[in-house]
Amino acid sequence: VQLQACGGGLVQAGGSLRLTCAASGFASDYGSVAWFRQAPGKEREGVSCIRSFSSGATYADSVEGRFTMSRDNAKNTMYLQMINLKSEDTAVYYCVRAQAYWGQGTQVTVSS
């Protein structure tokens, strides 16, 4: 089983990025999907989660209204659309499947 995250990069404050996480080795509707992030010197933080095939996404208060998470079961892929990025969004972002399988992380850096 593998999760491959990409789409991170360097962006100015107010800018946008779209993270993608492609899964392999999982059934397309298997388990919850989530994004976590970890900034230097800080604890890992849950950003967003879709618990099941039919449920909507939930978000951390810090990203509500700016981030949108989605999953495409046909492609076995999950996304995190991030707009109006802030310097405090700078972190390594991880995709997680079924609360157990973690991708390798992709760096997001927001310059102020």
C-alpha positions as CSV (number, residue, x, y, z in Angstrom):
1,V,0.0,0.0,0.0
2,Q,1.3,3.4,-0.8
3,L,0.3,7.1,-0.6
4,Q,2.1,9.6,-2.8
5,A,1.6,13.2,-2.0
6,C,2.6,16.1,-4.2
7,G,1.7,19.7,-5.0
8,G,3.5,21.5,-2.2
9,G,5.8,24.5,-2.9
10,L,6.7,28.0,-2.1
11,V,3.9,30.6,-2.4
12,Q,3.3,34.1,-1.3
13,A,0.7,34.9,1.4
14,G,-2.7,35.1,-0.2
15,G,-1.8,32.6,-2.8
16,S,-3.1,29.1,-3.5
17,L,-1.9,25.6,-3.8
18,R,-3.5,22.2,-4.5
19,L,-2.2,19.1,-2.9
20,T,-2.8,15.7,-4.4
21,C,-2.4,12.3,-2.8
22,A,-2.6,9.3,-5.0
23,A,-3.2,5.9,-3.3
24,S,-2.3,2.5,-4.5
25,G,-2.9,-0.9,-2.9
26,F,-6.2,0.3,-1.4
27,A,-9.7,-0.3,-2.5
28,S,-11.0,3.0,-3.8
29,D,-13.6,3.5,-1.0
30,Y,-11.5,2.0,1.8
31,G,-11.3,3.9,5.0
32,S,-11.2,7.5,5.9
33,V,-9.0,10.0,4.2
34,A,-7.3,12.9,6.0
35,W,-4.7,15.6,5.8
36,F,-2.4,16.4,8.7
37,R,0.4,19.0,8.9
38,Q,3.4,19.6,11.0
39,A,5.2,22.9,11.3
40,P,8.8,23.1,12.7
41,G,8.8,22.9,16.4
42,K,5.1,22.3,16.6
43,E,2.9,19.2,17.2
44,R,1.2,17.5,14.3
45,E,-2.2,19.0,13.5
46,G,-5.2,17.5,11.8
47,V,-6.3,19.7,9.0
48,S,-9.2,18.0,7.3
49,C,-10.9,14.6,7.2
50,I,-13.5,12.7,5.2
51,R,-14.6,9.8,7.3
52,S,-16.5,7.7,4.8
53,F,-17.5,7.4,1.2
54,S,-20.7,9.4,1.7
55,S,-19.7,11.9,4.3
56,G,-18.6,15.5,3.9
57,A,-15.3,17.0,4.9
58,T,-14.5,18.4,8.3
59,Y,-11.9,21.1,8.9
60,A,-9.7,22.5,11.6
61,D,-10.9,25.9,12.7
62,S,-7.6,27.4,11.5
63,V,-8.3,26.4,7.9
64,E,-12.1,26.5,7.8
65,G,-13.3,28.6,4.8
66,R,-9.9,28.5,3.1
67,F,-9.2,24.8,2.5
68,T,-11.4,22.4,0.7
69,M,-10.8,18.6,0.8
70,S,-12.1,16.2,-1.7
71,R,-11.7,12.6,-2.8
72,D,-12.1,11.0,-6.2
73,N,-12.7,7.3,-5.6
74,A,-12.6,6.5,-9.3
75,K,-9.0,7.7,-9.3
76,N,-8.2,6.6,-5.7
77,T,-7.0,10.1,-5.1
78,M,-7.6,12.8,-2.5
79,Y,-7.0,16.6,-2.8
80,L,-6.6,19.6,-0.6
81,Q,-7.3,22.9,-2.3
82,M,-5.8,25.7,-0.2
83,I,-6.6,29.4,-0.9
84,N,-5.7,32.6,0.9
85,L,-2.6,30.9,2.4
86,K,-1.0,32.5,5.4
87,S,2.5,32.2,6.8
88,E,1.1,30.0,9.6
89,D,0.1,27.4,7.1
90,T,3.8,26.7,6.5
91,A,4.3,23.0,7.3
92,V,4.9,19.6,5.9
93,Y,1.5,18.2,4.8
94,Y,0.7,14.5,5.1
95,C,-2.1,12.5,3.6
96,V,-3.5,9.7,5.8
97,R,-5.7,6.7,4.9
98,A,-7.8,4.8,7.4
99,Q,-6.0,6.5,10.3
100,A,-3.1,4.2,9.8
101,Y,-1.3,4.7,6.5
102,W,0.7,7.9,6.0
103,G,2.2,9.4,2.9
104,Q,5.7,10.8,2.8
105,G,4.7,14.5,3.2
106,T,5.0,17.5,0.9
107,Q,6.4,20.8,2.0
108,V,4.2,24.0,1.9
109,T,6.0,27.2,2.5
110,V,4.1,30.5,2.6
111,S,6.2,33.7,2.5
112,S,4.8,36.8,4.1
